[in-house]
Amino acid sequence: MACLALTVTATSTASAENVQAGVWQKDGHDFTIRAAASTSASKIATVKDPKTKVPCGASRCTRNNNGGKYTCWSGGPTDNDWLKVRWAGKTGWVAALCVDV
């Protein structure tokens, strides 16, 4: 009587380079996606759902630390560092300290 053994090995084909970066709410605060890295730029969207992850479109988020100054929320962080994201087929910018990455 012959006995056959089958060994199955699972491997992951995903690598860190293939993982798309994204941003989401920080500490339950809504955040705004703008057409440019400035609070005076037009709004593309305001993200209110804490489960929504907005993709950066690459494995790392592109930064613009020469954007306009912002304050995340009353008493929140202030800076001029922005992150490039993709939303509804548009490129936009979010205030970097106002989101988790």
C-alpha positions as a LaTeX table, in Angstrom:
\begin{tabular}{lrrr}
\hline
Residue & $x$ (\AA) & $y$ (\AA) & $z$ (\AA) \\
\hline
Met1 & 0.00 & 0.00 & 0.00 \\
Ala2 & 1.43 & 3.36 & $-1.03$ \\
Cys3 & 1.02 & 6.49 & 1.03 \\
Leu4 & 1.08 & 9.92 & $-0.57$ \\
Ala5 & 1.75 & 13.10 & 1.36 \\
Leu6 & 0.98 & 16.54 & 0.06 \\
Thr7 & 2.63 & 19.57 & 1.55 \\
Val8 & 1.14 & 22.98 & 0.84 \\
Thr9 & 3.16 & 26.08 & 1.57 \\
Ala10 & 1.49 & 29.47 & 1.54 \\
Thr11 & 3.59 & 32.44 & 0.57 \\
Ser12 & 2.71 & 36.07 & 0.41 \\
Thr13 & 3.37 & 37.89 & $-2.84$ \\
Ala14 & 2.77 & 41.31 & $-1.32$ \\
Ser15 & 5.79 & 43.33 & $-0.39$ \\
Ala16 & 6.21 & 46.65 & 1.38 \\
Glu17 & 6.75 & 48.29 & $-2.00$ \\
Asn18 & 3.31 & 47.17 & $-3.22$ \\
Val19 & 1.39 & 48.43 & $-0.20$ \\
Gln20 & $-0.42$ & 51.67 & $-0.86$ \\
Ala21 & $-0.04$ & 54.29 & 1.84 \\
Gly22 & $-3.02$ & 56.24 & 3.06 \\
Val23 & $-4.35$ & 58.61 & 5.69 \\
Trp24 & $-7.32$ & 58.47 & 8.07 \\
Gln25 & $-8.85$ & 60.40 & 10.96 \\
Lys26 & $-6.64$ & 61.31 & 13.88 \\
Asp27 & $-8.22$ & 61.09 & 17.33 \\
Gly28 & $-11.73$ & 61.08 & 15.80 \\
His29 & $-11.36$ & 64.47 & 14.08 \\
Asp30 & $-12.76$ & 65.05 & 10.57 \\
Phe31 & $-10.22$ & 66.24 & 7.99 \\
Thr32 & $-10.43$ & 68.16 & 4.74 \\
Ile33 & $-8.91$ & 67.30 & 1.38 \\
Arg34 & $-7.96$ & 70.46 & $-0.53$ \\
Ala35 & $-7.02$ & 71.16 & $-4.15$ \\
Ala36 & $-3.65$ & 72.63 & $-3.07$ \\
Ala37 & $-1.49$ & 72.60 & 0.07 \\
Ser38 & $-3.21$ & 75.61 & 1.62 \\
Thr39 & $-6.25$ & 76.30 & 3.80 \\
Ser40 & $-7.34$ & 78.88 & 1.23 \\
Ala41 & $-7.46$ & 76.25 & $-1.56$ \\
Ser42 & $-10.85$ & 74.88 & $-2.56$ \\
Lys43 & $-12.20$ & 71.86 & $-0.68$ \\
Ile44 & $-12.41$ & 68.58 & $-2.56$ \\
Ala45 & $-14.03$ & 66.72 & 0.36 \\
Thr46 & $-14.32$ & 66.53 & 4.13 \\
Val47 & $-13.81$ & 63.04 & 5.53 \\
Lys48 & $-16.19$ & 62.42 & 8.42 \\
Asp49 & $-16.18$ & 58.60 & 8.59 \\
Pro50 & $-13.48$ & 57.28 & 10.97 \\
Lys51 & $-13.25$ & 54.05 & 8.93 \\
Thr52 & $-12.38$ & 55.84 & 5.67 \\
Lys53 & $-8.78$ & 55.48 & 4.49 \\
Val54 & $-7.77$ & 57.95 & 1.79 \\
Pro55 & $-4.97$ & 56.56 & $-0.42$ \\
Cys56 & $-1.83$ & 58.51 & $-1.18$ \\
Gly57 & $-1.51$ & 56.83 & $-4.57$ \\
Ala58 & 1.95 & 55.39 & $-3.85$ \\
Ser59 & 3.78 & 53.29 & $-1.29$ \\
Arg60 & 4.70 & 56.51 & 0.53 \\
Cys61 & 2.81 & 59.76 & 0.86 \\
Thr62 & 4.37 & 62.70 & $-0.98$ \\
Arg63 & 5.00 & 65.62 & 1.38 \\
Asn64 & 4.92 & 69.36 & 0.84 \\
Asn65 & 6.36 & 71.05 & 3.90 \\
Asn66 & 6.22 & 74.48 & 2.27 \\
Gly67 & 2.43 & 74.60 & 2.13 \\
Gly68 & 0.20 & 77.04 & 3.92 \\
Lys69 & 0.07 & 77.12 & 7.71 \\
Tyr70 & $-2.85$ & 75.36 & 9.39 \\
Thr71 & $-4.27$ & 74.46 & 12.79 \\
Cys72 & $-5.90$ & 71.02 & 12.84 \\
Trp73 & $-8.70$ & 71.79 & 15.31 \\
Ser74 & $-9.19$ & 74.16 & 18.20 \\
Gly75 & $-6.15$ & 73.58 & 20.42 \\
Gly76 & $-4.74$ & 71.03 & 17.97 \\
Pro77 & $-1.39$ & 70.87 & 16.19 \\
Thr78 & $-0.21$ & 73.68 & 13.92 \\
Asp79 & 2.21 & 73.28 & 11.00 \\
Asn80 & 2.70 & 73.81 & 7.25 \\
Asp81 & 3.39 & 70.17 & 6.25 \\
Trp82 & 0.88 & 68.60 & 3.80 \\
Leu83 & 0.41 & 65.12 & 2.27 \\
Lys84 & $-0.69$ & 64.39 & $-1.30$ \\
Val85 & $-3.71$ & 62.04 & $-1.62$ \\
Arg86 & $-6.13$ & 60.72 & $-4.26$ \\
Trp87 & $-9.89$ & 61.11 & $-3.81$ \\
Ala88 & $-12.66$ & 60.52 & $-6.36$ \\
Gly89 & $-10.16$ & 60.60 & $-9.22$ \\
Lys90 & $-8.64$ & 63.90 & $-8.07$ \\
Thr91 & $-5.30$ & 64.75 & $-6.52$ \\
Gly92 & $-5.61$ & 66.63 & $-3.26$ \\
Trp93 & $-3.74$ & 67.63 & $-0.12$ \\
Val94 & $-4.39$ & 67.03 & 3.58 \\
Ala95 & $-2.76$ & 68.71 & 6.55 \\
Ala96 & $-0.15$ & 66.18 & 7.71 \\
Leu97 & $-0.53$ & 66.62 & 11.48 \\
Cys98 & $-4.34$ & 66.40 & 11.25 \\
Val99 & $-4.35$ & 62.76 & 10.08 \\
Asp100 & $-2.79$ & 59.41 & 10.92 \\
Val101 & $-0.72$ & 57.78 & 8.18 \\
\hline
\end{tabular}
